[in-house]
Amino acid sequence: MYRAFRSEWYENKLFNLDKPEYERVIKFEQSLKLNPYNGRPLGYKFLREKKFDGKRVIFLIYEEHNYVFFVTITDKKAQQNEIDLIKANLDVYKEEIEKRIKSL
């Protein structure tokens, strides 16, 4: 079973969703703990997205630690910019996860 973490950016967007969307994302987060490779890969096996109601949840999978890291929620219009930004900062996200692991 995988553990899940959220970035601050992700949490801000999550809490701004309407109630049905919020509940759908929470259910999706829970399902990823059992099956983290659910969703469409975005150039790498560990970078994936899941679509819902015209939006996308973008997340990273850290197999070596059994963690899923939720990075952002975006719409189709901003999707490519978000993906490019994530790909350019993969090392930053890895450092963030490693800090969280050490603090547990």
C-alpha positions in Angstrom: 0.0 0.0 0.0 1.3 3.5 -0.9 1.1 6.6 1.2 -0.1 9.8 -0.3 1.2 13.4 0.1 -0.1 16.6 -1.3 1.9 19.7 -2.4 0.7 23.1 -1.0 -0.3 24.1 -4.5 -2.4 21.0 -4.9 -4.1 21.5 -1.5 -5.0 25.1 -2.4 -6.7 23.9 -5.6 -8.3 20.9 -4.0 -10.0 23.0 -1.3 -11.3 25.4 -4.0 -13.2 22.7 -5.9 -17.0 22.4 -5.5 -18.2 19.6 -3.2 -18.9 16.9 -5.8 -15.5 17.4 -7.5 -13.7 17.5 -4.1 -15.3 14.2 -3.1 -14.4 12.6 -6.4 -10.8 13.6 -6.0 -10.7 12.3 -2.5 -12.0 8.9 -3.7 -9.4 8.9 -6.4 -6.6 9.7 -3.9 -7.7 6.7 -1.8 -7.8 4.4 -4.8 -4.2 5.4 -5.7 -3.0 4.1 -2.4 -3.8 0.6 -3.7 -3.2 1.1 -7.4 -0.8 4.0 -7.9 -0.4 3.5 -11.7 -4.1 4.3 -12.3 -4.2 7.2 -14.8 -2.5 8.2 -18.0 1.3 8.5 -18.1 2.8 11.8 -19.1 6.1 11.0 -20.7 7.4 9.0 -17.7 6.0 6.0 -15.9 6.0 7.8 -12.6 4.4 11.1 -13.8 0.6 10.6 -14.4 -2.7 12.3 -14.7 -6.3 11.5 -14.0 -9.1 13.4 -15.7 -12.4 14.4 -14.1 -15.0 16.9 -15.2 -12.6 18.8 -17.6 -9.9 18.9 -14.9 -6.8 16.9 -14.3 -5.0 15.7 -11.2 -1.3 15.4 -11.9 0.8 13.3 -9.5 4.2 11.6 -9.2 4.8 8.1 -8.0 7.9 7.3 -5.9 8.1 3.5 -6.1 11.3 3.2 -4.0 9.4 4.8 -1.0 5.9 3.6 -1.9 4.6 7.2 -2.0 2.3 9.1 -4.3 2.8 12.9 -4.4 -0.1 15.0 -5.7 1.4 18.0 -7.4 -1.5 20.0 -8.9 -5.0 20.1 -10.3 -5.3 21.9 -13.6 -7.6 22.3 -16.6 -6.9 21.4 -20.2 -5.9 25.0 -21.1 -3.0 25.1 -18.5 -2.2 21.4 -18.6 0.9 21.5 -20.8 2.5 24.4 -19.0 1.9 22.6 -15.7 3.4 19.3 -17.0 6.5 21.2 -18.4 7.0 22.9 -15.1 6.8 19.6 -13.2 9.2 17.9 -15.5 11.7 20.8 -15.1 11.5 20.5 -11.3 11.4 16.8 -10.7 14.5 17.1 -8.4 12.7 19.7 -6.3 9.7 17.3 -5.8 12.0 14.5 -5.0 13.7 16.6 -2.3 10.3 17.6 -0.9 9.3 13.9 -0.6 12.6 13.0 1.0 12.2 15.8 3.6 8.7 14.5 4.4 10.0 11.0 4.8 12.7 12.1 7.3 10.1 14.1 9.3 7.9 11.0 9.8 
